[in-house]
Amino acid sequence: MGPFLGLGSEDGFDVEGRSLRGDPEGRAREVVAACTRTHAPCRAADGAQGDPGTHYMTVHSVRTDTGGETGVVEDIFRINRRGHVVPAALWRPASGTAPGLVLLGHGAGGHKRARRMIDLSRWLVTEAGLAAVAIDGPFHGDRHTEPITPERHQALVAAEGAAAVVDRMVEDWLATIDAVGELGVVATDALGYFGLSMGTRYGLPLAAALGDRLHTAVLGKFGLNHPGRPAALDTTEITRAAAQRITAQTMFHIQWHDQVFPRDGQLALFDLLACPDKRLVAYPGHHADATPDAVASWRDFLARTIIRQPID
């Protein structure tokens, strides 16, 4: 199947990606892809299950920005897998095939085109020649009709079931990787992942599901205890199990004075990571802080480790 994301850029979209609801009339193209992988099949909203190992997807291309002088092509698209919509954004080089794909998981309150996602992705494309893709987290961005409070977000997660939300996010990511692979201009056999805080909550189970397909990961600002979190939102056992299955080279970032996730719980999670090559980095400051040096360390680590060097 040839590339399915090829529309000219359209007006009427918020630069931060909050107004991408509905295709521009007469502009969207649609393809149906049956992408076979070894992961579990997607489920419809009514619980019906597709063929084992197969995602049946309808991909709507909302817009493509050709990049102009930046050399970065940005594709905004949605994956509809049996009625479940996954809003996504892909950044890729304007020419050639990107040798690897970095998955970007945003934090709570963010979205696929949050400033950090855009800045990281553009650096990965222009400086490392890679591609990057981000999707909206549960009840974030274009998954919801309007901005919601943290309390409302927690209520929605609890209503669906915290474990079910984790499973859904993993399947959404797997479907997104398949969809990007259909482009033919991004290699999806060399994968990296970046996600802190909520990005680690959903990124660790994804890393476990991907196994050796995931070469590198930057995780952190997350731990095994979260004071004040309602029991209905607890996914600690899922986190523990996933940490013991991760194989990718991992950088784990801690804010030394994190007021959301206590340091001892973060260190305990780092100890659980089963990957043979892992490194701990710590910076002073609170949960939301990130110095330029820290940002540079994330992106340099991803660029350096995503392509595995052959063993002589």
RODREN-248136 format. One line per 3 residues: their letters; for each residue x, y, z of C-alpha. Coordinates in pm, whole numbers. Layout:
<rs>
a) X:Y:Z; ...
</rs>
This chain:
<rs>
mgp) 0:0:0; 133:342:-87; 147:652:130
flg) -190:758:266; -93:1093:421; -56:1335:137
lgs) -285:1634:175; -183:1995:144; -184:2199:464
edg) -519:2346:562; -622:2661:745; -850:2658:1047
fdv) -638:2449:1281; -508:2560:1617; -126:2566:1623
egr) -135:2369:1946; -352:2099:1791; -667:2157:1995
slr) -904:2217:1703; -850:1917:1481; -1201:1777:1511
gdp) -1345:1664:1180; -1185:1657:839; -1182:1963:614
egr) -1481:1907:385; -1391:1723:70; -1025:1699:168
are) -989:1385:376; -881:1061:218; -952:724:372
vva) -786:389:345; -851:61:518; -548:-130:634
act) -529:-481:774; -195:-465:950; -83:-802:1080
rth) 135:-813:1390; 183:-1064:1668; 9:-849:1927
apc) -348:-900:2045; -635:-794:1819; -816:-470:1867
raa) -1162:-478:2019; -1472:-293:1912; -1667:-85:2159
dga) -1915:-371:2198; -1634:-614:2285; -1633:-789:1948
qgd) -1287:-911:1858; -1116:-909:1519; -897:-1177:1371
pgt) -611:-1271:1608; -304:-1057:1552; -476:-818:1311
hym) -573:-451:1339; -845:-337:1099; -805:36:1071
tvh) -951:327:882; -694:608:861; -816:962:801
svr) -554:1213:686; -650:1553:825; -358:1756:693
tdt) 3:1740:586; 243:2033:623; 526:1985:377
gge) 778:2160:599; 893:2439:371; 1249:2536:458
tgv) 1254:2339:784; 1283:2000:614; 1026:1857:858
ved) 700:1713:724; 416:1706:978; 118:1475:925
ifr) -192:1509:1139; -415:1204:1115; -665:986:1299
inr) -685:610:1320; -1031:463:1355; -1006:105:1468
rgh) -1353:-42:1499; -1507:287:1611; -1226:382:1850
vvp) -1044:696:1734; -673:758:1794; -563:1117:1715
aal) -197:1127:1605; 76:1355:1474; 381:1239:1280
wrp) 699:1435:1208; 936:1299:942; 1213:1412:706
asg) 1101:1580:383; 1305:1332:180; 1442:982:220
tap) 1344:716:469; 1382:779:840; 1581:485:987
glv) 1394:488:1317; 1074:609:1485; 1050:769:1829
llg) 714:742:2006; 635:1049:2217; 405:1015:2517
hga) 293:1343:2673; 226:1413:3039; -100:1481:3220
ggh) -273:1791:3089; -77:1784:2762; -160:1663:2414
kra) 10:1531:2101; 117:1876:1982; 223:2022:2315
rrm) 532:2239:2287; 766:1972:2426; 637:1717:2175
idl) 691:1958:1885; 1036:2068:1999; 1161:1714:2059
srw) 1022:1582:1734; 1167:1859:1520; 1510:1811:1678
lvt) 1493:1436:1619; 1409:1495:1252; 1652:1776:1175
eag) 1948:1670:1389; 1919:1290:1392; 1728:1216:1071
laa) 1465:1019:1263; 1086:1036:1263; 864:1092:1566
vai) 497:1029:1635; 270:1133:1921; -86:1041:2012
dgp) -329:1203:2254; -343:1036:2593; -668:910:2747
fhg) -932:1186:2755; -673:1441:2641; -645:1658:2331
drh) -876:1554:2049; -1006:1253:2239; -1237:1486:2427
tep) -1469:1761:2311; -1342:2021:2557; -1063:2069:2812
itp) -1133:1883:3136; -1020:1926:3493; -786:1676:3661
erh) -1077:1565:3876; -1296:1499:3571; -1010:1312:3404
qal) -968:1089:3707; -1342:1020:3712; -1341:917:3346
vaa) -1043:684:3395; -1205:529:3703; -1533:478:3515
ega) -1358:291:3232; -1124:110:3468; -760:209:3511
aav) -629:-126:3384; -859:-109:3081; -729:238:2999
vdr) -370:110:3010; -462:-177:2776; -636:65:2539
mve) -335:295:2525; -101:6:2447; -329:-108:2164
dwl) -358:250:2037; 20:277:2021; 55:-57:1841
ati) -205:50:1586; -24:382:1538; 307:209:1470
dav) 134:-9:1212; -25:293:1047; 305:482:1025
gel) 471:174:881; 221:178:595; 369:508:478
gvv) 680:336:350; 902:631:442; 964:551:809
atd) 1135:235:936; 937:89:1224; 1175:-194:1310
alg) 1389:49:1515; 1170:210:1778; 1234:448:2066
yfg) 1001:586:2332; 997:909:2529; 747:973:2806
lsm) 769:1114:3157; 512:1108:3438; 185:1000:3268
gtr) 399:919:2966; 574:655:3178; 248:527:3326
ygl) 141:420:2977; 487:390:2824; 618:111:3047
pla) 337:-133:2956; 392:-41:2592; 765:-108:2626
aal) 687:-450:2772; 447:-527:2487; 698:-421:2220
gdr) 979:-633:2360; 1290:-630:2141; 1124:-404:1884
lht) 1183:-118:2127; 1552:-30:2125; 1562:270:2358
avl) 1346:457:2609; 1352:771:2821; 1123:729:3121
gkf) 1087:881:3466; 916:1132:3694; 707:832:3800
gln) 724:578:4078; 566:292:4267; 385:513:4516
hpg) 165:812:4446; 32:965:4771; -329:1074:4755
rpa) -413:886:4436; -755:715:4458; -745:336:4476
ald) -960:314:4162; -674:469:3963; -398:250:4100
tte) -194:65:3836; 107:-18:4052; 99:-391:3983
itr) 78:-326:3608; 379:-97:3640; 574:-356:3840
aaa) 503:-632:3590; 591:-416:3290; 917:-297:3448
qri) 1030:-657:3483; 974:-720:3111; 1140:-417:2951
taq) 1447:-495:2740; 1526:-158:2579; 1823:56:2683
tmf) 1667:299:2928; 1741:641:3073; 1536:704:3388
hiq) 1495:1068:3489; 1427:1176:3848; 1354:1525:3980
whd) 1524:1511:4318; 1261:1724:4491; 959:1576:4309
qvf) 648:1661:4512; 417:1427:4314; 609:1098:4307
prd) 832:1044:4613; 1196:973:4539; 1201:634:4712
gql) 921:506:4488; 1102:626:4178; 1427:461:4285
alf) 1237:139:4358; 1091:146:4007; 1435:201:3857
dll) 1563:-101:4051; 1283:-312:3900; 1367:-231:3539
acp) 1488:-556:3387; 1676:-405:3094; 2047:-491:3107
dkr) 2151:-137:3009; 1985:128:3224; 2105:456:3365
lva) 1966:688:3630; 1987:1066:3591; 1875:1311:3857
ypg) 1828:1686:3854; 1733:1923:4135; 1385:2068:4124
hha) 1018:1981:4137; 807:1748:3925; 739:1984:3635
dat) 1093:2124:3613; 1319:2041:3318; 1649:2216:3252
pda) 1791:2261:2901; 2066:2016:2997; 1805:1754:3086
vas) 1621:1801:2757; 1948:1770:2566; 2033:1449:2752
wrd) 1697:1291:2657; 1720:1364:2289; 2092:1276:2263
fla) 2031:941:2434; 1743:856:2201; 1938:953:1889
rti) 2247:761:1998; 2078:436:2101; 1780:384:1869
irq) 1988:224:1594; 2159:-87:1726; 2512:-137:1601
pid) 2589:-476:1448; 2809:-706:1652; 3128:-815:1471
</rs>
